[in-house]
Amino acid sequence: MEQELKLSDAFFEKRDRLSVEVIVKVINVNYEKGARLLEKCRMLREYSILIYKIRLRCEQGMKLKEAIPISVRECIKEGILAVFLKRNGGEIINFLYQELSREECEACREFIMPLAT
Protein backbone atom coordinates (compact mmCIF):
# COMPACT_ATOMS: atom_id res chain seq x y z
CA MET A 1 0.00 0.00 0.00
CA GLU A 2 1.36 3.38 -0.98
CA GLN A 3 0.13 6.87 -0.28
CA GLU A 4 1.30 10.44 -0.59
CA LEU A 5 1.38 12.77 2.38
CA LYS A 6 1.57 16.55 2.13
CA LEU A 7 3.28 18.58 4.80
CA SER A 8 0.63 21.30 4.44
CA ASP A 9 -2.06 18.82 5.59
CA ALA A 10 -0.42 18.92 9.03
CA PHE A 11 -0.75 22.71 9.36
CA PHE A 12 -3.32 23.94 11.84
CA GLU A 13 -3.95 27.07 9.83
CA LYS A 14 -4.81 26.49 6.17
CA ARG A 15 -3.50 28.91 3.56
CA ASP A 16 -4.64 29.58 0.01
CA ARG A 17 -1.08 30.01 -1.15
CA LEU A 18 1.98 28.05 -0.01
CA SER A 19 5.60 29.06 -0.46
CA VAL A 20 6.76 25.47 -0.37
CA GLU A 21 4.93 22.15 -0.42
CA VAL A 22 6.61 18.93 0.60
CA ILE A 23 5.07 15.69 -0.62
CA VAL A 24 6.40 12.32 0.51
CA LYS A 25 5.56 8.87 -0.72
CA VAL A 26 4.84 6.47 2.14
CA ILE A 27 5.14 2.76 1.46
CA ASN A 28 3.68 0.27 3.91
CA VAL A 29 6.37 -2.39 4.22
CA ASN A 30 4.48 -4.62 6.61
CA TYR A 31 5.00 -8.19 5.40
CA GLU A 32 1.29 -8.99 5.21
CA LYS A 33 0.67 -5.96 2.97
CA GLY A 34 2.97 -7.37 0.27
CA ALA A 35 4.61 -4.16 -0.92
CA ARG A 36 6.48 -4.57 -4.22
CA LEU A 37 9.50 -3.02 -2.55
CA LEU A 38 9.85 -6.13 -0.39
CA GLU A 39 10.36 -8.22 -3.54
CA LYS A 40 13.30 -6.01 -4.53
CA CYS A 41 15.08 -5.65 -1.18
CA ARG A 42 15.90 -8.89 0.62
CA MET A 43 17.09 -7.22 3.83
CA LEU A 44 13.92 -5.14 4.16
CA ARG A 45 11.75 -8.19 3.38
CA GLU A 46 13.48 -10.24 6.06
CA TYR A 47 13.17 -7.43 8.62
CA SER A 48 9.48 -7.18 7.71
CA ILE A 49 9.09 -10.94 8.29
CA LEU A 50 10.71 -10.64 11.73
CA ILE A 51 8.34 -7.84 12.73
CA TYR A 52 5.39 -9.82 11.32
CA LYS A 53 6.31 -12.84 13.45
CA ILE A 54 6.57 -10.68 16.58
CA ARG A 55 3.22 -8.96 15.97
CA LEU A 56 1.50 -12.25 15.18
CA ARG A 57 2.63 -13.75 18.47
CA CYS A 58 1.45 -10.64 20.35
CA GLU A 59 -1.94 -10.83 18.62
CA GLN A 60 -2.17 -14.44 19.78
CA GLY A 61 -1.75 -13.26 23.37
CA MET A 62 1.98 -13.58 23.95
CA LYS A 63 3.72 -10.79 25.86
CA LEU A 64 6.04 -8.61 23.79
CA LYS A 65 9.05 -9.48 25.99
CA GLU A 66 8.48 -13.16 25.15
CA ALA A 67 7.50 -12.71 21.49
CA ILE A 68 10.66 -10.85 20.46
CA PRO A 69 13.35 -13.36 21.53
CA ILE A 70 11.28 -16.32 20.31
CA SER A 71 10.79 -14.66 16.93
CA VAL A 72 14.47 -13.73 16.71
CA ARG A 73 15.50 -17.35 17.41
CA GLU A 74 12.97 -18.61 14.87
CA CYS A 75 14.27 -16.23 12.20
CA ILE A 76 17.87 -17.30 12.84
CA LYS A 77 16.81 -20.94 12.51
CA GLU A 78 15.02 -20.16 9.21
CA GLY A 79 17.95 -18.14 7.83
CA ILE A 80 16.07 -14.83 8.06
CA LEU A 81 18.53 -12.06 8.96
CA ALA A 82 20.53 -14.92 10.50
CA VAL A 83 24.04 -13.44 10.32
CA PHE A 84 22.88 -10.02 11.49
CA LEU A 85 20.77 -11.40 14.35
CA LYS A 86 23.53 -13.78 15.52
CA ARG A 87 25.99 -10.92 15.62
CA ASN A 88 23.67 -8.28 17.15
CA GLY A 89 20.88 -10.32 18.76
CA GLY A 90 20.92 -8.77 22.23
CA GLU A 91 21.02 -5.21 20.94
CA ILE A 92 18.28 -5.95 18.42
CA ILE A 93 16.03 -7.47 21.07
CA ASN A 94 16.40 -4.36 23.26
CA PHE A 95 15.85 -2.05 20.28
CA LEU A 96 12.75 -3.92 19.09
CA TYR A 97 11.23 -3.95 22.55
CA GLN A 98 11.64 -0.18 22.88
CA GLU A 99 10.40 0.59 19.37
CA LEU A 100 7.44 -1.79 19.35
CA SER A 101 6.41 -0.62 22.82
CA ARG A 102 6.50 2.98 21.56
CA GLU A 103 4.51 1.94 18.48
CA GLU A 104 1.82 0.42 20.70
CA CYS A 105 1.60 3.63 22.72
CA GLU A 106 1.31 5.74 19.58
CA ALA A 107 -1.42 3.46 18.22
CA CYS A 108 -3.37 3.94 21.46
CA ARG A 109 -2.85 7.70 21.25
CA GLU A 110 -4.56 7.75 17.84
CA PHE A 111 -7.75 6.57 19.51
CA ILE A 112 -7.42 8.67 22.67
CA MET A 113 -6.43 12.03 21.17
CA PRO A 114 -9.63 12.65 19.16
CA LEU A 115 -11.66 12.09 22.32
CA ALA A 116 -9.67 14.75 24.20
CA THR A 117 -10.33 17.52 21.66
C-alpha positions as CSV (number, residue, x, y, z in Angstrom):
1,M,0.0,0.0,0.0
2,E,1.4,3.4,-1.0
3,Q,0.1,6.9,-0.3
4,E,1.3,10.4,-0.6
5,L,1.4,12.8,2.4
6,K,1.6,16.5,2.1
7,L,3.3,18.6,4.8
8,S,0.6,21.3,4.4
9,D,-2.1,18.8,5.6
10,A,-0.4,18.9,9.0
11,F,-0.7,22.7,9.4
12,F,-3.3,23.9,11.8
13,E,-4.0,27.1,9.8
14,K,-4.8,26.5,6.2
15,R,-3.5,28.9,3.6
16,D,-4.6,29.6,0.0
17,R,-1.1,30.0,-1.1
18,L,2.0,28.1,0.0
19,S,5.6,29.1,-0.5
20,V,6.8,25.5,-0.4
21,E,4.9,22.2,-0.4
22,V,6.6,18.9,0.6
23,I,5.1,15.7,-0.6
24,V,6.4,12.3,0.5
25,K,5.6,8.9,-0.7
26,V,4.8,6.5,2.1
27,I,5.1,2.8,1.5
28,N,3.7,0.3,3.9
29,V,6.4,-2.4,4.2
30,N,4.5,-4.6,6.6
31,Y,5.0,-8.2,5.4
32,E,1.3,-9.0,5.2
33,K,0.7,-6.0,3.0
34,G,3.0,-7.4,0.3
35,A,4.6,-4.2,-0.9
36,R,6.5,-4.6,-4.2
37,L,9.5,-3.0,-2.6
38,L,9.8,-6.1,-0.4
39,E,10.4,-8.2,-3.5
40,K,13.3,-6.0,-4.5
41,C,15.1,-5.7,-1.2
42,R,15.9,-8.9,0.6
43,M,17.1,-7.2,3.8
44,L,13.9,-5.1,4.2
45,R,11.7,-8.2,3.4
46,E,13.5,-10.2,6.1
47,Y,13.2,-7.4,8.6
48,S,9.5,-7.2,7.7
49,I,9.1,-10.9,8.3
50,L,10.7,-10.6,11.7
51,I,8.3,-7.8,12.7
52,Y,5.4,-9.8,11.3
53,K,6.3,-12.8,13.5
54,I,6.6,-10.7,16.6
55,R,3.2,-9.0,16.0
56,L,1.5,-12.3,15.2
57,R,2.6,-13.7,18.5
58,C,1.5,-10.6,20.4
59,E,-1.9,-10.8,18.6
60,Q,-2.2,-14.4,19.8
61,G,-1.8,-13.3,23.4
62,M,2.0,-13.6,24.0
63,K,3.7,-10.8,25.9
64,L,6.0,-8.6,23.8
65,K,9.0,-9.5,26.0
66,E,8.5,-13.2,25.1
67,A,7.5,-12.7,21.5
68,I,10.7,-10.8,20.5
69,P,13.3,-13.4,21.5
70,I,11.3,-16.3,20.3
71,S,10.8,-14.7,16.9
72,V,14.5,-13.7,16.7
73,R,15.5,-17.3,17.4
74,E,13.0,-18.6,14.9
75,C,14.3,-16.2,12.2
76,I,17.9,-17.3,12.8
77,K,16.8,-20.9,12.5
78,E,15.0,-20.2,9.2
79,G,17.9,-18.1,7.8
80,I,16.1,-14.8,8.1
81,L,18.5,-12.1,9.0
82,A,20.5,-14.9,10.5
83,V,24.0,-13.4,10.3
84,F,22.9,-10.0,11.5
85,L,20.8,-11.4,14.3
86,K,23.5,-13.8,15.5
87,R,26.0,-10.9,15.6
88,N,23.7,-8.3,17.2
89,G,20.9,-10.3,18.8
90,G,20.9,-8.8,22.2
91,E,21.0,-5.2,20.9
92,I,18.3,-5.9,18.4
93,I,16.0,-7.5,21.1
94,N,16.4,-4.4,23.3
95,F,15.9,-2.0,20.3
96,L,12.8,-3.9,19.1
97,Y,11.2,-4.0,22.5
98,Q,11.6,-0.2,22.9
99,E,10.4,0.6,19.4
100,L,7.4,-1.8,19.4
101,S,6.4,-0.6,22.8
102,R,6.5,3.0,21.6
103,E,4.5,1.9,18.5
104,E,1.8,0.4,20.7
105,C,1.6,3.6,22.7
106,E,1.3,5.7,19.6
107,A,-1.4,3.5,18.2
108,C,-3.4,3.9,21.5
109,R,-2.9,7.7,21.2
110,E,-4.6,7.8,17.8
111,F,-7.8,6.6,19.5
112,I,-7.4,8.7,22.7
113,M,-6.4,12.0,21.2
114,P,-9.6,12.7,19.2
115,L,-11.7,12.1,22.3
116,A,-9.7,14.7,24.2
117,T,-10.3,17.5,21.7
